[in-house]
Structures are given as structure tokens and as C-alpha cells.
Amino acid sequence: MFFKSIQYIIVALLPLIILSQNVYAQGCCTAGSSTFGGLERGIANKNNLNLGISFISNQLNSTYNENKEITDPLGRTALVSIFNIELEYGISENVSFLAVGGYSIKERETVVRSSVDNSTEKINFRGDGLTDITILGKYQVIIPTILSQINFTIGGGVKLPVGTYNLRDDGTRLSIDLQPGTGATDVLLWGNFYKGFQSLYFSVFANFLYRYPGINLDGYKFGDEYILSLMGEYYLTDYLIISGGMRIRLAEEDFWGGRFLPSTGGIYYDFLPGLIYSEGFYSLKLFYQAPIHRNVKGIQLSTSSIIGTELLFNFDL
């Protein structure tokens, strides 16, 4: 039954998968902007261990000048692939701890024009390695009951600079957006609100994440980041769920060399449809992310599409 259901899921999302394969990539890959997985769920139950394995493919080929899409002046494209593993354990009825780490592959292509014969050449850059690790503690303020399907959870944590930020390509150091790590410790504040409507087979939730970045040894500081997700889920059957919603991301300008850097920061609105298969102690989620609106500072490359999958296991210890 499991494999047959997986076939149904793949068929349902086949148009999205085909679409993503025909989209090329972007160049500016801001670290720490993703809130998939345990960062969008409430706490793990007491003595339960959640093990999540996920893959995210971020393809970016859209360039914006403020809120207008333009042709990239440097012909840049990029692709970011991230493999994540997360562990979350519930130590009491109200408290759990989450750890997320992974491996990223960041690739960028730039078109360079010769000043001699005006010919063009494509130059490729690649940076890969272990990412930084996020550790988050969660505290459940409001516990759901049979009469009240409301859950409110808050939390806080840090992103530790485990990933390298000084990779080189042929002796030349890669730009910070191609590095697997940032070299800085970030402080995180987090919140999650959930409301279920059992008679309607429907639920809604809101998720908030604030990231205060530290400064690395090069004196580089990413801009403060605010992420708000507003999502809904509808139960088609006991084991099949469709989801949809919006994610809003606000990023302030990066800082380096005593000044705020141009072409960094902005506000980004995205639409997130998804499909979830859940049975027994595991669930499988497929999701897609598409841009709705961009308003950036200066000229920037931006995500054109994200497609990903997450396999989550729950073990009652």
C-alpha cells in the first residue's frame, strides 16, 4: 500500500517536477533563509524522537531591480542543493530540543565578455561542504485538548558556525554566498501557532522565525532576517494531506567594511503548495515554492522555484 500511495503522490506532483527541471538557477544564495522541517512544527511529544531527512533544490534564474524583473546584466544563474538531517527529542510534556545540520552544494554560472574580440564565455563556480548547525529549544505554552485544538509554542536557539566559509577555487576564495557556512554564530527566536478544525478535516498554522546574525572573522555580517509562514492543511483521507500557504521573508542589508552593502536585503513573498503522505510512524512530504512578489534593494538575483521532499520518522522511546 505504501509504494502504491507513493506512485499517486508522484503522479499528482509530476507537473511541478517537470516545471522545475526546465528552470535554470540564480546567483545570490543567502545563508540561513530556509525554515523547512522542524522549524515549522510544534514540539515533539515526551520521550519521542523525530528523525527527519530532507532534500531541497533551489533554482534561481530571476533578476529584479527593486520590484521589476529584468535581464541579469552579468548573465548569472545558480543552483543550490541542500541535504538536511534533523533530530528532535521531547524531554517533557512541554519541552523539546531540535538540531538541524546538513550538506550543501552551491553552483553559479556567470557570462564574461572578452574585451579583445567581444566574445562571451561562461564561467562556473562551485562551493560544497557541511553546513552550519541549528540548535533550537521549544516550549509549549498552550497544549491542545479534545475541546480546544489550539497549540502555541515558543522557542529560541543558535546557529553554530560549523560549516567552512573560506573555500577556494583555483586559489581564489569563493564569495560568501557560495560558502557552505557563514563563519558566524546567529541567535534565533521562534514561535508556532496551530489551530485545528477536526469536524472540517482542516487545520491552520502560523510560524515565525527571527535570526540575528553574528559577525565572522572577516567582519562580514548578514542582515537581520524575519520569516513568517501562514499555512493550511486539508485531510483528503486519514493518510493523505494537501497543504498550501504563503511565506514572507524580510532581510535587511548585509554589512562589511564599515558600510551596508548594495544589492542586499529586500522582502520576498512565496506560495507553497505541498502533499503529505502519513502512515504509522513515518510521513513523506513533497513541496514546491514559487515567487509571488519581490521588492529588493538594488539589482539582485532571486529564487525562481524550489522543490523538495522530506521523510520524517517518529520513534516512541
C-alpha positions in Angstrom: 0.0 0.0 0.0 2.9 2.3 0.8 4.6 2.1 -2.6 1.2 2.4 -4.4 0.5 5.6 -2.5 3.9 7.0 -3.3 3.1 6.5 -7.0 -0.1 8.5 -6.5 1.9 11.3 -4.9 4.5 11.4 -7.7 1.8 11.5 -10.4 0.0 14.3 -8.6 3.1 16.5 -8.4 4.5 15.5 -11.8 3.6 18.8 -13.5 5.6 20.7 -10.7 8.6 18.4 -11.1 8.6 18.8 -14.9 8.4 22.6 -14.4 11.3 22.7 -12.0 13.5 20.7 -14.4 13.0 23.4 -17.1 14.1 26.3 -14.8 17.7 27.4 -14.5 19.4 28.8 -11.4 20.3 32.1 -9.6 23.4 33.6 -8.1 22.9 35.1 -4.6 22.3 32.3 -2.1 21.7 33.9 1.2 22.6 31.5 4.1 20.1 30.6 6.7 16.9 31.6 4.8 15.3 28.3 4.9 12.7 27.3 7.6 11.6 23.9 6.3 11.3 20.8 8.6 11.3 21.0 12.4 11.5 24.8 12.4 7.9 24.8 11.2 6.5 22.2 13.6 5.4 22.3 17.2 7.3 20.3 19.9 8.0 16.6 19.8 6.0 14.5 22.3 7.6 13.4 25.6 10.1 10.6 25.1 9.6 10.8 21.3 12.4 11.1 18.8 11.8 12.7 15.4 14.2 11.9 12.7 13.9 13.9 9.5 15.8 13.6 6.2 15.2 16.2 3.6 16.4 17.4 0.2 15.8 20.9 -1.2 16.6 22.1 -4.7 16.7 25.9 -5.0 16.8 27.0 -8.7 17.2 30.8 -9.3 17.2 32.5 -12.7 15.2 35.6 -11.9 16.8 39.0 -11.6 15.0 42.0 -10.0 15.6 45.7 -9.9 13.5 46.6 -6.8 10.1 45.1 -7.8 10.7 44.8 -11.5 12.0 41.6 -13.1 14.9 42.4 -15.6 17.5 40.5 -17.6 20.5 39.9 -15.5 23.4 42.2 -16.6 26.0 39.6 -15.9 24.1 36.6 -17.2 24.2 34.9 -13.8 22.4 31.7 -12.9 22.8 29.4 -9.9 21.6 26.2 -8.3 21.6 25.4 -4.6 21.1 21.8 -3.4 20.7 21.1 0.3 20.6 17.7 2.2 19.4 18.1 5.8 19.2 15.8 8.7 17.3 16.8 11.8 16.8 15.3 15.3 14.2 16.4 17.8 13.6 14.9 21.2 10.8 15.6 23.7 12.2 15.7 27.2 8.9 16.6 28.9 5.3 17.3 28.1 6.1 20.9 27.2 9.8 21.0 26.1 11.7 19.5 23.2 15.1 20.2 21.6 15.8 20.3 17.8 19.1 20.0 16.0 19.4 20.5 12.2 22.5 20.2 10.0 23.4 19.1 6.5 25.4 19.3 3.4 25.0 22.0 0.6 26.2 22.2 -3.0 26.1 25.7 -4.4 26.8 26.3 -8.1 26.9 29.6 -10.0 27.4 30.4 -13.7 28.4 33.9 -15.0 28.8 35.1 -18.5 32.1 37.1 -19.1 32.6 39.1 -22.3 36.1 39.4 -23.8 37.4 43.0 -24.4 39.5 41.8 -27.3 37.0 40.2 -29.7 33.7 40.8 -27.8 33.2 37.0 -27.5 31.5 35.6 -24.4 32.5 32.8 -22.1 30.6 31.0 -19.3 32.5 30.7 -16.0 31.3 28.2 -13.4 31.9 28.4 -9.6 31.1 25.7 -7.0 31.2 25.5 -3.3 30.1 22.5 -1.2 30.5 21.2 2.3 28.9 20.7 5.7 26.5 23.5 6.6 26.2 25.3 9.9 24.2 23.6 12.7 21.0 24.9 14.2 20.0 24.1 17.7 16.6 25.2 19.0 14.7 24.7 22.3 10.9 24.7 22.2 8.4 25.4 25.0 4.7 24.6 24.6 2.7 27.4 26.1 -0.8 26.2 25.2 -1.4 22.5 25.0 -4.2 21.3 22.6 -7.1 19.3 24.1 -10.1 17.4 22.6 -12.3 20.5 23.3 -9.7 23.1 22.1 -7.5 22.2 19.2 -5.1 25.2 19.8 -1.4 24.9 20.2 1.1 27.7 20.9 4.8 27.1 21.1 7.8 29.5 21.5 11.5 28.9 21.4 15.0 30.1 20.9 18.4 28.9 19.9 21.6 29.4 17.9 23.1 28.7 14.6 26.7 27.5 15.2 29.4 28.1 12.6 30.4 24.5 11.8 30.5 24.9 8.0 33.5 26.5 6.4 33.3 30.0 4.9 36.8 30.2 3.2 36.6 27.7 0.4 38.8 28.5 -2.6 38.5 27.6 -6.3 41.9 27.5 -8.2 43.4 29.6 -5.4 40.7 32.3 -5.4 38.4 32.5 -2.5 34.7 32.0 -3.3 32.2 34.7 -2.5 30.3 34.4 0.8 27.1 33.3 -0.9 28.8 30.2 -2.3 30.2 29.1 1.0 28.5 26.3 2.9 28.8 28.2 6.2 28.8 31.9 7.3 31.6 31.8 9.9 29.3 33.5 12.5 27.1 32.5 15.4 23.5 33.6 15.0 20.8 34.0 17.6 17.3 32.6 16.8 13.8 33.5 18.2 10.9 31.3 17.1 7.2 30.8 17.5 4.5 28.5 16.2 0.7 28.7 16.4 -1.6 25.9 15.4 -5.5 25.7 15.2 -7.3 22.5 14.2 -10.9 22.2 12.9 -11.5 18.5 13.4 -15.0 18.4 12.1 -13.8 20.1 8.9 -10.7 17.9 8.5 -8.7 21.2 8.3 -6.0 23.0 10.2 -4.1 26.2 10.0 -0.8 27.3 11.5 1.5 30.3 11.6 5.2 30.1 12.1 7.7 32.9 12.9 11.5 32.9 12.9 13.8 35.8 13.6 17.5 35.5 13.0 20.1 37.9 14.5 23.3 37.2 12.6 26.8 37.5 14.2 29.9 38.8 12.6 32.5 36.4 11.2 36.3 36.9 11.5 36.3 38.7 8.1 34.0 41.3 9.6 31.1 40.2 7.4 27.6 40.3 8.9 24.4 39.1 7.1 21.4 41.3 7.5 18.8 40.5 10.2 16.1 38.2 8.9 12.4 37.8 9.6 10.4 34.9 8.2 6.6 34.4 8.6 4.8 31.4 7.2 0.9 31.2 7.0 -0.2 27.7 6.1 -3.3 25.5 5.9 -3.7 21.7 5.7 -6.7 19.7 4.5 -7.1 15.9 5.1 -8.2 14.2 2.0 -8.0 10.8 3.8 -6.6 9.6 7.0 -3.2 9.3 5.4 -3.2 11.9 2.6 -3.0 15.7 3.2 -2.7 18.7 0.9 -1.2 21.9 2.1 -0.8 25.4 0.9 0.1 28.9 2.1 2.4 31.8 1.9 5.9 32.6 3.2 7.1 36.1 3.7 10.8 36.8 4.2 12.2 40.2 5.1 16.0 40.6 5.0 18.0 43.6 6.0 21.2 44.7 4.2 24.4 42.9 4.8 27.3 44.8 6.5 31.0 44.7 5.7 34.0 47.0 5.6 32.2 49.7 7.6 29.2 50.0 5.3 26.0 48.4 4.3 26.4 46.5 1.0 24.4 47.4 -2.1 22.2 44.8 -3.7 21.5 43.0 -0.5 18.2 42.8 1.5 14.6 43.0 0.5 11.2 41.5 1.0 10.1 38.3 -0.6 6.6 36.7 -0.9 6.3 33.0 -2.0 3.5 30.5 -2.5 4.0 26.9 -1.1 1.8 24.0 -2.2 2.5 20.6 -0.9 1.3 17.0 -0.5 1.9 14.8 2.6 1.5 11.0 3.0 1.4 9.9 6.6 1.0 6.4 7.9 2.2 4.8 11.2 5.5 6.2 12.4 6.5 8.0 9.2 5.4 10.7 6.9 6.5 11.8 3.4 6.2 15.4 2.3 6.6 16.8 -1.2 6.6 20.6 -1.6 7.1 23.4 -4.1 7.8 27.1 -3.7 7.0 29.7 -6.3 7.6 33.5 -6.1 4.6 35.8 -5.7 6.3 39.2 -5.3 9.7 40.7 -4.9 10.9 44.1 -3.7 14.7 44.1 -3.3 17.3 46.7 -2.8 19.3 47.4 -5.9 19.7 44.7 -8.5 19.5 41.1 -7.2 19.1 37.5 -8.4 16.1 35.8 -6.7 14.7 32.3 -6.3 12.6 31.3 -9.2 11.5 27.9 -7.8 12.2 25.5 -5.0 11.2 21.8 -5.0 11.9 19.5 -2.1 11.0 16.4 -0.2 11.1 15.4 3.5 10.9 12.0 5.1 10.1 12.1 8.8 10.2 9.2 11.3 8.7 9.3 14.8 10.0 6.8 17.4 8.3 6.4 20.8 11.2 5.7 23.2 
